[in-house]
Amino acid sequence: MDWRFWDMADGAYFLQWQIAIPNLLGNLCLPIIVVYFFCQYCGVSFKWRRGLCYAALYCCLFGAEMVWKIPGSLGLLLEICLLACFGRFGLKRKWGIAAAMAILILSVLSVTSSVVRWFDYRVAAPFVIRHTDWIPPSDAVRELVKVALAAGLFVLILHEFMSCMVVTGRLALLQLVIPALFIAMMERVLQDSVYGRGMVVDHETLEMIPDFQIHYGEILFLQVFAGLCLLAVLLVHQRIVKMLRSQERMRLLEQQTAAQEVYMQEAKARYGQTRSFRHDIRNHMTVLAELLKADRPGEALEYLSDMKAFLEGLSWPVQTGNAAVDALMGSKLSAARQRKIVFGCEIKLPEIEGMKDIDWCIVLANSMDNAIKACEACEEGERFIRLSGRQKGNLYLLSIENSCSREINKMPEEGIGLSNIRFVMEKQGGAMEKTVLEGIYRLNLLFVHTPSHIAGFACNTAVNQKREEKF
């Protein structure tokens, strides 16, 4: 439709206020909506100046396409490059993510624009020819429908598919981009080939007919099928990403299982040495008694000093009564000390049916790794990690607190470590809660078990005493 219409009274072309509406919708509102969802897809906050800046650039590109009569496929590539460059330099996103999101958004626009153009030529045009009063608002209605349809598809993609976009690898992203780009180019070429050709009016029937034969049913089928194909590509991409996530999780769990096996073997060796020492304690006491009877206190003290050194080598710096967990927490305590992190542990580990030593190690290893990493962003005097456990009835609450950057004011995205913890909690039928407030990150893990299974051991170490003095 032309943005001007013929006024039969004065026989001159003139602009009416109605032409401002489709211009605002197509050249201002739609680009701003594109930038808004582009920011959402890229994980960046939307700002109005960004939307207005892109709208101005888009209008310049659109005007260049009209003046130089750039073909649809080339124009599409230019629009993709514009949006990708905007994402790279304006939003500071990586080229891969910016280009992929640009192609996805332009694919949606191509599909919606093609469907709306079909409706405009096949349904709206014959109606407005018979009812000339509807000629001015018809352009505004067309642009409004295009904006609403595009926004609806953007929202659908945002809520249903974007959770798998942020962690997509290059290969999986390529599998999404190529089909989406093909669909967008096909739709753009179809628009230029069909709706860009000349149209004439049959004065007897007052219908718009093309100067060549068009099968509107087949065209509509292709357009709708292209939209369904785009959604199918997104669905397949989502399944591929979930499968890759599961494989990555299993790989990490296997690595952690192997590491926990080493911890368990070391812990069993230490406990075996402890049992041997206990077995020989009577002999040690006999030696001390004989030295004292022989009035040789110096040798007795030296013997006690050797026994003390031997005992310190047997005991864990963190003792929970669980060999695997003790070994694990000992290594994590050493890592925390190297980074000058104050460590405190007051936990009881109940015997929960189905909760194996490896499960406890996975939960605590990932929790400690995340806590140590978060503490590194703080000043040395502010670094701390606190572990506590509370039992009430058949509920056991394990809480891990650690310092973090005060600039973090919202919950970070869940990484592999927390995903592994959630995997264990879901297997046990427990619950996981995360909070962050004023530089303190807290992870609460709730376990449900039978009270008769409680057989935990309290943590009581020199490290805890230092922690109490600190806090």
N, C-alpha and C positions, 0 to 999 in steps of 0.2 A: 504494500500500500504506500502511496506517496504521502509525505507529511504535509503537503499542500492540497487544498481542494479548490475546485472552481466555483466561484460565487457568480451565479447567473445574473445577478442584479447589475453589477458594475462591470462584469466581463474581465476582471483582473485577478491575478494571483495575490493573495495576501495571507499572512500568517494569523492563525487564531491561537488563543491561549491553550487550546487542547493539545497542540503539538509539543508543548513543554513537558507534558506528563510522560509520554513515551520516551522522550529524550532523557528525562531524569531517571526513569526506570531502567532503560537500557544502557545508558552511558555513565550513570553515577551510582544508582542503587545496586545494580548487578555487580559491577567491579568491586564495590565495597563489601558485598556479601561474599564474593570470591576471596578477597583478602581475609575476611573474618574466618572463614572455614579453612583457608590455607594456613593461617596462624594456629588454629585448633589442631589441624593435622600435624603440623610441625612442632607442636608443644610450646608455642610462643604466645604471650599475651597480646591481645588485639588492641591497637591504638588507632584513633580516628585519623590522625595525620598520616599514618601508613596507608589507610584505605583511600584517603583523598589523593595521596601521591600516586598510588597505583592507578586510580581512576583517571588522573590527568595523563599518565603515560599510555594507558589503554586507549584513550580518546585520540591521542596523537597517532598511535599505530593504526587504529581503525580508519582515521582520515587518510593516512598514507595508503592503506589498502584500497580505499575507494578512488583516490586520485590516480594511482598508478595501476589500478585494476589487477591487483595481485591475485593469482589463483587461490582457491580455497585451501588446498593442501599446503601450499607455501605459507599462506596466511596463518594457518593453524600452527605450523612450526615456529613462525615468528612470535605468535602469542605464547606458545610454550616456553620459548627462550626468554621472553620478557618476564613471565611469571617466575621462571626458575632463577633468573638473575636477581629478581626482586627478593626471592627467598634467600639467595646466597649472600647478597651484599646488604639488603635491607634488614633481614631477620637473622643473619649470621648462621644459617644452616649449612650443612655439608651439601656439596653439589649433588650427590646421589639422592639424598632425601628430597632436596628442593626440586630436582628434575622429576622424580617419581611422583611427588604430590602435585606438581604442575600438570603432568600428563593425566593423572587421575581426575583432577578438577576440570580440565579442558575436555576430557572424554564425556564427563557428565553434562557439561554445557552443550557439547555437540549433539548428544542424544536428545536432550530436552529441546534444544532449538530446532532440531529436525522434526520432532513430533509436533511442536507448536506451528511450524511452517506448514506442515501437512494440514493441520486443522484450519489454519488461516486460509489456505487456498481452496480446500475442499468444502469446508463448512461455512466459515465466516464470510468469505468473498461473495458467494452467491446471495447471501442474506443481505449484506450491506448494499449490493447493487440494486436490490428491490426496495430497500429502505435507506434512502440516501441520508436521512437524519443520523444514522448510526456510523456514517463514514468517519467523522472526527474521533469519536471515542473508541473505534475499533482497534486503532493502533495501540492505544493505552491498554485496552483489555488484553491484546496479544502479548505485550511486554509484561504485564502484570502476571499473566498465566505462566510465562516463561520464568520469571523470577520466583514465583511460588513453587513451580515444579522443580526447578534447580535446587532451591533451598530445602525442599522436602527430601530430595535424594541425598543432598549433602548431610542432612541430619541423620538419615538412615545409615549412611556409611560411617558417620562419626560414632554412632552408638553401637553398631553391630560389628564393625570390622576394624576400627582404628586401634583396638587393644593389641592387635597382632602386627601393626605397622611399625611401632616404635622400636621393636627389637628384631626387625627383619634383617637378615643377612643380605649380602649383595646378590647371591644367586636367586634367592626367593624373591627379592625385589625386582630382579630382571624378569622373572616369570610373570610378575604382575604388570610390569611396564609395557612389554612388547604387545600383548593382546589388547591392553587399554589404548595404546597408541594406534594400533590397527583399526580398532572400532571408531576412534575419533576421526581418523583420516577418511575412513569409508563414509561416515556420516557427513563430513564436510564436503567431500567430493559429490555425494548424492545430492546435497542441497544445491551446489553450484550447477550440477548437470540437469536437475529437474526444475527447481524453483528459480534458478537464475536465468532461465530461458524466457523468451518473450511470451506474453499472454494477451489474448484478444477477447473481446466481449461479443457473444452471440446476441445480436439485437432482437431476435425473435424470442429467445428463451431468457435473455438477460443473465446468462451464465458466463463465467470466465472459463475459457478453454485455452489450452496451450497450442502453440503452433506446431506441435508434434504430439504423437500418441503417448499417453501416460496411463499406466494401469495403477490407479490409486490404491487398490487393495493390496497389490504386491508391494508397493512402496511403503504403506503403513506396516505391513507384516515385517519387512526388513528393518524398519525403524524400531518397532517394538522388540523384535528379536535381538537387535543390537543392544538395546537396554538390558534385556534379560541376560545376554551373554556377558555384559559388563558385571552384572551382579553375580553371575556364575563364576567369573574369573576371581572376583573378590572372595567368594565363598571357598573356592579351591585354594586360593592363597592363604586364607585363614586356616584351613585344615593342614596345609603344608607347614605353616609356622608352628602350629600346635604340635605336630609330629616332631619337628626339629627341636622344639622346646623339651618334649618328653625324652628324646634321645640325649639331649644335652644334660638333662636332669639325671638320667640313668647313668651317664658317663661320670658325672661328678659324684654321684652316690657310690659308684664302684670305686672311684679313687679314694673317697673318704672311708669307705669300708676297709679298703686295704690299709689305709693309714691307722684306722682304729684297731685293726688286727695287730699292728705293730705295738700300739699302745698297750693292748691287752696282754700280749706276750711279755712285754717289759714289766707290766704290773704283776703278772703271775710270778715272774722270776723274783721280783722284790719281795712279794709276800711269801714265797718259798724260802728265801733267805731269812725273813723275819721268823718264820716258824722254826727254822734251824737254830736261830739264836735263842728263841724261847726254850727249845729243847736243851740247849747247852747252858742255860742260865744257872743251873745248880752247880755246874762245874766252875763257872766263873765266880760264883759266890764262895765256893770252897777255896779257890785260889786266893781270893781277897781275905778270907778269914785266916788262912795260914800265914799270909804275909803280915797281917796285923798281930797275930799271936807271936810271930818271930820278931816283933818290934822293928818292922821294916816299913814304916808309913810312907816313905818316899816312893818306894816301888809300888805300894798299893795305890797311891795317887796316880802314878804313871799308868798303872794298869786300868784304872777307872777312866783316865783320859782317853786311852785307846778304845775302851768300850764305848765311850760317848761319841767319838768320831765315827766308829762303826755304826752306831745306832742312827746318827744323823744321815749317814749314807743310805740307810734302809727306809727311813720315813719319808713320806711325801710332804711337800710344803703345804699342800691342801689335802685334807683327809676327809673323805665322805664315807668311807667304808666300802666304796665300789672301786675295785681295782682299776678298771678301764677308765672311769671318770677321774680318779685320782691321778693317774698317769697323764691324761689329757690336760687337766687343769694345771698340773705342774709345768707342762711345756708352755701353756698359755700364760701362766704367771711369769715365767721367765721372759717371754716376749713382751709382756706389759712392763716389767721392771726395766728392760732395756730402753723403753720409750718413756721412762719416768712417769708411769701411770700408777696411781694409788689404787690398790686392789683390795676389795673386801668381799668375804664369802661367808654367808650364814644360811646354808641350805640344808635341807633334809631330802634325801632321794628315796621316796617310798617304793616298795616293790609292787609295781603295777603289772597286772596280768597282760601279757603280750608285749610289754615294753622291754625290749632287750637292751643289753649294754651298748650295742651299736647305735640304737635309737637315741639313747641318752647322749652318746658322744656326738652324733650328728647335730642334735639340738644345741648342745653347749659349745661345740666347736664353731658352728656358724654364728652363734650369738656372740661369742668372744671375738671372732675374727672381725665381725661388723663393728663391735664396740671399740676394739683397738684401732681400727681404721678411722672411726669417727673421732676418737680422742686425739689423733695426730693433727687434726685441724685446730686444736685448742692450744692455749699457752701451757707451758709445762706445769705451772702451779695449779691449773684448773682441771687437769686430767684425772679422771677417776672412773672406776668400774665397780658396781655393787651388785652382788648376787644375793638374793634372799628367797626363802621358801616358807610358806605357811600352810598348815594343815587344818582343815575344818570339816569334820564328818568324812564323807567320801570324796571331798574335793581337795585337790592340792594345787596351790598357786605358786608358780615359779616366776620370779620377777628379776629382770636384768635391766639395770640402769647404767647409763654412761653419759659422760659429757660430750657435747657436740657443738658445732659452730652456732652462735646465737643468730646468725643471719638466716638459718633454716627456720622458716615460719610455717611450713606446710610439710606434710608427710612425703618423704622421697618415694620414688617409684620402687616397687618390690623387685629386688634382684634375685640372683640364683640362690644366695644363702638363705634368705627369708622364704623362698619357694621350697627349699629343702626342708626347712623347719615346718612350714605349713603342710607339706606332704606327710611328715611324721605325725603331726597333730591330727590331721584328718584320718589317718590310719588308726589312731588311738581313740577317735571320737572326741577329741578335746577342742579347745578354742584358743585363738591367738588374737591379741589386741596390741596395737602400736599407737603410741602417743609421743609428741614432741612439743616441748614448751620451755621457753626461756633457757635454751642451751642444754636441756636435759632430754635425752631420748630414753623412753621406757618401753620394754617389751614384756608383756604379761602372757604367760602360758598357763592355761587351766586344764588340769587333768582330772578325770573322774575314775574312781576305782573303789574297790571294796575296802572298808576300814580295816578288816582283819589282815590285809596285805601290807599294812604299814610296818616297815621295819627299817626306818631311815637312821642315819647317823648325822649328828650335828657337826658342822665345820668349826673347828677350834684351833687356830694356828697363830703363829706370831704375826703373820701378815694381817690377820683380823684385828689384833691388838693395835697395830700401827694405824689401821684404818679407823678404829674407834677414836684414837687420839687425834686423827686428822679431821674427822667429821663430828 
